[in-house]
């Protein structure tokens, strides 16, 4: 039986196995140090965005595995993985509340530290976007291989695995839309992207993305089904 005072077993840096497995020395050294910061809220800003990148890395991984399960003819397994990806986007959205503590003047003061950086350059979001588009293609191919389509799926039973997977995809789409809305409103609140309606401003670009859908055909199919059922 291992004693509490036994040293770490895992290789790597850190005084404990927890530190070595989690690589906390590296992780906690990724933020700008006191000698680098020009405003104290840089730590808040970096922690929020760095944790966002980690959650999006997980979301992209879950979406990629969901695609593999769809290709293998396992829609129920894909549905569960997609639910996990959707939950990560919810967590990313919730943590945006931390940035609400930034006053416009604070953000402007730390702006030089950001250079020309933009959230549009996020590697985690780019990977998630790519995986989301591939997911839609995989689902379409799955239906085609079985000689069916979205109209038939939504005319069927909600317990059908294809129906449930379609709804899980809509949930993901909806959660991403909510994230965009929250991001847009936050950008206006901290004054980082110009006022509402400012021509050519980043906030205007964010506003245009709010109505974007990964799976517009799914939204159309379920809406048409509702109209037919009246």
Secondary structure, 3 states (H helix, E strand, C coil): CCCCCCCCCCCCCCCCHHHHHHCHHHHCCCCCCCCCCCCCCHHHHHHHHHHHHHHHHHHHHHHHHHHHHHHCCCHHHHHHHHHHHHHHHHHHHHHHHHHHHCCHHHHHHHHHHHCCCCHHHCHHHHHHHHHHHHHHHHHHHHHHHCCCCHHHHHHCCCCCHHHHHHHHHHHHHHHHHHHHHHHHHHHHHCCCCCCCCCCCCHHHHHHHHCCCCCCHHHHHHHHHHHHHCC
